[in-house]
Amino acid sequence: MINREVVVRVDNIDITGRLYLPGNKRTPYPTVCICHGIPSGNSPDPGDGGYPLLAEKICKRGFAVFIFNFRGTGNSGGNLELYGWTRDLKVVIDYLYGCTEVDRARLALLGFSGGAAVSVCVASADKRVSAVIACACPAEFGFVDPTSIIERFRSIGVFRDKDFPGSVEEWAENFRKVSPIDYVSGIAPRPLLLVHGDADETVDISHAYRLYDKAGEPREIIVIPGAGHKLRRNDTAMGIVFDWLESWSSA
């Protein structure tokens, strides 16, 4: 396995990522782009390998895997702005589509929570995306008052500029624009997998059923009994994702 650091520019912001490659000569590879969720600000578990470990596990199954930080998170620049995340993902797809190691006919998005929401919205209009896996995906963000979380976002460092947002109303409206329920039908006829825990404490399981009802075929929903919101840390959920990816890539 080999990997390389990547930086792409979006809206004059550096978006940092890493591309993992299996390292054998059977290129191009089916490819998975992992889209993380909105940071919680909680201290990371020292024993949790995070998205790099997830990328390595998928890569070992023969996939090229790309992980990156949306604006306002990790080593990427800018401030957290959810609609801006859709532009970040579009440019990441541009990058992947230009990589000789990437099989353009097999490019999947694997999103978690807010990253899943962004994945659904972008994939609906971008036919370069071949499949979508949405884990713990909100149908919409109507259950969140964006203005109420601004101070928390500032305290955990996803707002880097003191004068951001310039307009709270505009920032909140851009947050609400990322509404998967309005876009999910556009993924068909490409396959969609929805994975959700029935004990999700952040995004109620009803969101998954609403998205499933609105989506076209082929679609599949997997509910993980007893699982909460952090599906990346759930071995059962990730095992299902790995198996689904292998089936999809060999179809």
Order of alpha helices (4+ residues) and beta strands (2+ residues): beta-beta-beta-alpha-beta-alpha-beta-alpha-beta-alpha-alpha-beta-alpha-beta-alpha
